[in-house]
Amino acid sequence: MFSGKHTIIHPVWSFLRRLILGVAVTTMSDYPLFCVLLLSFITLITIYIVGTQEPFKDRVKRIMDLINEFLVLVLNYHLMCFTNFVSDPYAREYLGYSMTFATCFFIAVNLGYAFNGMFSNSCKRLKYWCIRTKNQKKLDAAVKKQLLKVEKPIKQ
């Protein structure tokens, strides 16, 4: 699962990240811009850790983690624009459409990755099941042929 020299940093940071996020959301609800900035900073640190420490052996998992963190950062920037930082209501409307598109893209990437893994695993199982049933039919036919040879009476 993990590789690299400093693999302990990723799980420890992941735990601290959740702790900081939970504390920030529950105690700083009066300051939404500060919470979004804190979440963006935490996401940037996570991108740095995943990019430099290479905590996963599998390259695809590392890339998916980087893509997820980048998309979370994009969504954080959208959330920042929904605060009083942007006062134009038309700009907020277009930002809403943009955030909806980014969220749908985020979901599509993750579901595509999950369905790809499930589909390839299901195809392998179906392939092995077909091969096994085909070989079992051949074996049953050979056994039946042997039984028919043994049961034939010998003419004298």
N, C-alpha and C positions, 0 to 999 in steps of 0.2 A: 504494500500500500504506500509506504513512505520510502523515500530515498534521499540521498544527499547528506551533506555534513551536518547541517543544523536543522534536522527534521523536527526537533522538539519545539522550535519557535512557532511553527504553524498551528499545532493543536493548542498550545498555551495562548497564543494570540487570538485564536478562534474563541476560546473561553472568555478571555478578557474583553473581546469585542462584544459578545453577547451581554456580559455584565455591564459594560459601559452604556450600551444601547438601552438596556432595561432601566438603569438608574437615570439616564438622561430623559427618557420618555416619561417616566413616572414623576420625576421631581421638577423638571423644567418645562412643564406644559404651557407656562406663561410666555416662554421665549421660543417660539417655533423656528425662527430663523437660526438661532444658536444651535438648536437640536439638529437641523438639517446640515448646517456647517460642520458640526461635530461628526455626524454620520458620514459626510463626504470625506472628512479627514481620516476617519477610521477606514473607509473603503480604499483611499489612496495608500494607506499603510499596508493594507491587505494585498493590494495589487503589487506593491513593492516586494513584500515577503514572498508571494507566490512566484513572481518573476525572477527574483534573484536567488532564492534558496532552493527552488525546484523540489517541493515537498512530495510530489507524486512520482512514482516510477513510470506510470503510463503517461505518455506525451499527450494523448487525447484528453485525459482527465485534467491535466494542467492547463491545456488550452481552453477547455470548457470552463474551468474555474476562473481563468482570466477573462473570458467573454462574459461570464455571469457578473463578475465584479465590475467590469467596465459598464455593463448595462445598468447595474445598480447605481453607479456613479452618474450615468445619464439621467436616470429617474430622479436621483437626488437633486440634480441641477434643475429639473422641471419643477420639483417641489419647492425649491428655493424661489423660483419665479412666481409661484402661486401666493407667496406671502406679500406683504406691502412693498416689497422690493420693486415690483412692476405694478404701476397704478392704472395703466390703460386696460379697460375691460375687453377691448377687441384683441389686444395682444394676449391676454389671458385665455380668451376663447381659442385662439390658434395654438397656444401652448397646450391647452387641453387636448386638442386633436393630435398634436405631436406626442404628448405623453401617452395617449391611447394607442397610437401606432407603436411607440417604443415598448409599451407593456405587452401588446400583442406579439411583437417581434420577439421579446424576451420569452414569452410563453411558448411560441412556436419553436424557437431554438431548443429549449429544454425538452419539450414534448417530442420533437424530432429526434433528439439524441436518445431519449428513453425508448421511443418506439423502434428506432433502429436496432438497439440492443435486444429488445424483446423479439422483434421480427426475425433477426438473424439467428437467435437462439431457437425460436420456434421452427424455422426452416431446417436447421440442423437436426432437431429432434424428429421432424417429419421425414427427412431424408433417411436417417438411421432406422426409423420405424419401417419405412418402405423396404429398405434393404433387408432388414431382419425378417419381415413377413415373406418376402420373395425367397430368401434362403430357407425359411421354414417350409414353404410349399415344395421346394426342390427336395428337401430332406424327407418330407412326408411321402412324396412320389417315389423316391428311391427306396424307402422302407417298404412301401406297398408293393413295389415291383419285386423286392427280395422275398416278401411273404408269398406272393403269387408263385414264384419259382419253387419255393420250398413245398407249397401245398399241392403242386401238380403231381398226380400219380405217375409212377414209373411204369411204362408198358413193357411187358415181357412176352 
